[in-house]
């Protein structure tokens, strides 16, 4: 078989990667890739007639997802189970994700919005966000990393999804809770799409929110919590290596006496939550929004005020 040199590794002419090239691309040692295949059948790897492993685009995506799940604190067995669910073609949400990915490749914003609107009508906002939007964005990130799409497609898809979430938030009914919840990410976290999705879920449940943006410093959170209308803060940190600064932000926020909530893969393992103030929201955004909404004071309407 003819090959071409790619750094220290070789790439077969059919585009499928040798194990050492896949290892370099994903940042996962080759022995670990072999172990995942042998112990968890992750992924089902193609082999040549001579028994040599070859990794196609689908396999690379599964390996990237597996790596990220384990980096977040999951056991390899649990990580493999979650990846199978995400890529399962029989998953009811999979058709929506596949259509959106194809539309994103063609920069077809109308189709992306249509599929999201259709999922919203059929599944409701919570299931659309937890089962379509968030898995979609994980897949796009891994596609970009493994060369299946370019950074322009990743940014374009993020922008379209963010605009759709913003529309949901803006068109939500007037809030029924008192004050607003601040939404922040850790001081070193750049991505805010998860809190954009959370803002839409809170709005759908009658809770107003205000997003503080990426890489939110602790002093910005504390200052915002001093506003009369502030009713609490949600902080999301996805970077396990940057957990400590996020915890420091939560400790500073807790001193204000207002409700503090936190989430993200940095807190996935129970030991990572030891000594952290506030309420851990878990991984399901719909459930998390319900937890936050339950602790928000109800707004005092004119009718209630008259009764008092």
C-alpha positions in Angstrom: 0.0 0.0 0.0 1.3 3.4 -0.9 1.7 5.9 2.0 2.6 9.5 2.5 4.6 10.9 5.4 2.8 13.0 8.0 5.3 14.0 10.6 6.7 10.9 12.3 3.6 8.8 11.4 2.3 7.4 8.1 -1.2 7.9 6.6 -2.5 5.2 4.3 -3.7 6.4 0.9 -7.3 5.6 1.8 -7.3 8.4 4.4 -7.6 6.1 7.4 -5.0 6.7 10.0 -2.5 4.3 11.5 -2.7 4.1 15.3 0.4 6.2 15.9 -1.1 9.0 13.8 -4.4 8.8 15.6 -2.5 8.9 18.9 -0.7 12.1 17.9 -3.9 13.7 16.6 -5.9 13.0 19.7 -3.1 13.3 22.3 -3.9 9.8 23.6 -1.1 7.2 23.9 -1.3 4.3 21.5 -1.4 1.7 24.3 -4.4 3.5 25.7 -6.2 3.3 22.4 -5.5 -0.4 22.2 -6.8 -0.8 25.7 -10.0 1.1 25.0 -10.7 -1.2 22.0 -9.8 -4.4 23.8 -11.7 -3.7 27.0 -14.7 -1.5 25.9 -14.9 -2.1 22.1 -14.4 1.7 21.7 -14.4 2.2 18.9 -15.1 -0.8 16.7 -11.8 -0.5 14.8 -11.2 -1.3 11.1 -8.3 -3.6 10.4 -6.3 -4.5 7.3 -6.0 -8.1 6.0 -2.8 -8.2 8.0 -4.5 -7.2 11.2 -3.3 -3.6 11.4 -5.6 -1.0 13.0 -7.0 1.8 10.8 -9.0 4.7 12.2 -11.6 6.4 10.0 -13.3 9.7 10.7 -16.1 8.1 12.7 -13.6 6.3 14.9 -11.7 9.4 15.6 -14.8 11.2 16.7 -15.7 8.4 19.1 -12.1 8.4 20.5 -12.2 12.2 21.0 -15.5 11.9 22.9 -14.1 9.0 25.0 -11.0 11.0 25.8 -13.1 14.1 26.9 -15.4 12.0 29.0 -12.5 10.4 30.9 -10.7 13.8 31.3 -13.9 15.0 33.0 -13.6 12.4 35.6 -15.6 9.4 34.3 -14.4 5.9 34.4 -13.5 4.4 31.0 -16.4 2.0 31.2 -18.9 4.8 31.9 -17.3 7.0 29.3 -17.7 4.3 26.6 -21.3 3.8 27.6 -22.0 7.6 27.2 -20.2 7.8 23.8 -22.3 4.9 22.4 -25.5 6.7 23.4 -24.3 9.8 21.7 -23.4 8.2 18.4 -26.2 5.6 18.4 -28.0 6.0 15.1 -31.2 4.7 16.8 -31.1 7.6 19.3 -34.3 9.6 18.6 -32.3 12.8 18.7 -29.6 11.5 16.3 -31.5 12.3 13.2 -31.8 16.0 14.2 -28.1 16.2 15.0 -27.1 14.5 11.7 -29.3 16.9 9.7 -27.9 19.9 11.5 -24.3 18.8 11.0 -25.0 18.4 7.2 -26.6 21.8 7.1 -23.7 23.4 9.0 -21.3 22.0 6.4 -23.3 23.7 3.7 -23.7 26.9 5.8 -27.5 26.4 5.6 -28.7 28.5 8.5 -32.4 28.2 7.6 -32.2 24.4 7.8 -30.4 24.5 11.2 -33.0 26.8 12.6 -35.9 24.7 11.1 -34.6 21.5 12.7 -34.1 23.2 16.1 -37.7 24.6 15.9 -39.0 21.2 14.9 -37.3 19.6 17.8 -38.6 22.3 20.1 -42.2 21.6 18.9 -41.8 17.8 19.2 -39.6 17.4 22.3 -39.9 20.6 24.3 -37.1 23.0 25.2 -35.5 20.9 27.9 -35.1 17.8 25.7 -34.0 19.9 22.7 -31.2 21.5 24.7 -30.1 18.4 26.6 -30.5 15.8 23.8 -29.8 17.9 20.6 -28.1 21.2 21.2 -25.4 20.2 23.8 -24.5 16.8 22.1 -24.4 18.7 18.8 -21.8 21.2 20.0 -19.7 18.4 21.5 -19.6 16.6 18.2 -18.8 19.8 16.3 -15.9 20.4 18.6 -14.5 16.9 18.1 -15.1 17.2 14.3 -13.0 20.3 14.2 -10.2 18.8 16.3 -10.0 15.7 14.1 -10.1 17.6 10.9 -13.6 16.5 9.9 -14.7 20.2 9.7 -12.8 23.5 9.8 -12.8 26.1 12.5 -15.0 28.3 10.4 -17.8 25.7 10.4 -17.3 25.3 14.2 -17.7 29.0 14.8 -20.5 29.3 12.3 -22.5 26.5 13.9 -21.9 28.0 17.4 -23.2 31.4 16.2 -26.3 29.9 14.7 -27.2 27.9 17.8 -26.5 30.9 20.0 -28.8 33.1 18.0 -31.5 30.5 18.2 -31.1 30.3 22.0 -31.2 34.1 22.2 -34.5 34.2 20.3 -36.0 31.6 22.8 -34.8 33.8 25.7 -36.1 37.1 24.3 -39.5 35.7 23.3 -40.1 33.9 26.7 -43.0 35.1 28.8 -42.3 37.8 31.4 -40.4 36.5 34.5 -42.4 35.4 37.5 -39.5 35.3 39.9 -38.0 38.2 41.8 -34.7 39.6 40.5 -32.3 37.9 38.1 -29.8 35.2 38.2 -26.2 35.9 37.1 -24.6 33.4 34.8 -20.8 33.1 34.7 -18.1 30.8 33.6 -14.8 30.2 35.3 -12.0 32.7 35.1 -10.2 30.7 32.5 -13.3 29.3 30.6 -13.8 30.8 27.2 -17.0 29.1 25.9 -20.4 30.4 27.1 -22.8 28.4 25.0 -23.8 26.2 28.0 -24.9 29.3 30.0 -26.7 30.7 26.9 -28.7 27.5 26.8 -29.2 27.7 30.6 -30.5 31.3 30.2 -33.1 30.0 27.7 -34.2 27.3 30.1 -34.5 29.8 33.0 -36.5 32.2 30.9 -38.8 29.4 29.9 -39.4 28.8 33.6 -40.0 32.5 34.4 -36.6 33.4 35.8 -34.7 36.3 34.4 -30.9 36.1 34.0 -27.9 38.1 33.0 -24.8 36.6 31.4 -21.5 38.0 32.6 -19.5 36.7 29.6 -16.4 34.4 29.2 -13.5 34.2 31.6 -15.4 35.9 34.4 -13.2 37.2 37.2 -14.3 36.8 40.8 -14.5 40.5 41.4 -16.9 41.0 38.5 -19.2 38.3 40.0 -19.1 39.9 43.5 -19.8 43.4 42.1 -22.7 42.1 40.0 -24.2 40.3 43.1 -24.3 43.6 44.9 -26.9 45.0 42.5 -30.3 45.2 44.2 -31.9 43.0 41.5 -29.3 40.2 41.8 -30.9 37.0 43.2 -28.0 34.5 42.9 -25.3 33.2 40.6 -24.6 30.1 38.5 -20.9 29.4 37.7 -19.9 26.8 35.1 -16.3 25.6 34.9 -15.4 23.0 32.3 -11.6 23.0 32.9 -10.6 20.6 35.6 -7.1 22.0 35.6 -8.5 25.5 36.4 -10.9 24.3 39.1 -9.2 26.2 41.9 -9.8 29.7 40.5 -13.4 28.8 39.9 -13.8 27.6 43.5 -12.2 30.9 44.7 -14.9 32.7 42.7 -17.6 30.6 44.3 -16.2 31.3 47.8 -16.2 35.0 47.2 -19.7 34.9 45.8 -21.0 32.9 48.8 -19.9 35.7 51.1 -22.6 37.9 49.7 -25.2 35.6 51.3 -27.1 35.1 48.0 -27.7 31.6 46.5 -24.7 30.1 44.7 -24.9 27.3 42.1 -22.1 25.6 40.1 -21.7 23.0 37.4 -19.3 21.8 34.7 -16.9 18.9 34.1 -14.5 20.5 36.6 -16.9 19.3 39.3 -18.0 16.1 37.8 -16.2 13.9 40.3 -17.6 14.1 43.9 -14.2 14.7 45.4 -13.9 17.8 43.3 -17.0 19.3 45.1 -15.6 18.8 48.6 -15.5 22.2 50.4 -17.2 24.0 47.4 -20.0 26.3 48.6 -23.4 26.3 47.0 -25.5 23.8 45.1 -24.1 21.5 42.6 -26.4 21.4 39.5 -25.3 18.2 37.8 -25.1 17.6 34.1 -28.7 17.8 32.9 -29.5 21.4 32.2 -33.2 20.9 32.5 -32.9 19.5 36.0 -30.4 22.2 36.8 -32.8 25.0 35.8 -35.5 23.5 38.0 -33.1 23.5 41.0 -32.3 27.1 40.5 -35.9 28.2 39.9 -37.0 26.5 43.1 -34.7 28.7 45.1 -35.7 32.0 43.5 -38.2 34.2 45.3 -41.5 34.8 43.6 -42.1 38.3 42.2 -44.6 40.3 44.1 -47.4 41.0 41.7 -49.9 43.9 42.2 -52.6 41.4 43.1 -50.4 39.8 45.8 -49.3 43.2 47.1 -53.0 44.2 47.5 -53.7 41.0 49.5 -50.7 41.8 51.8 
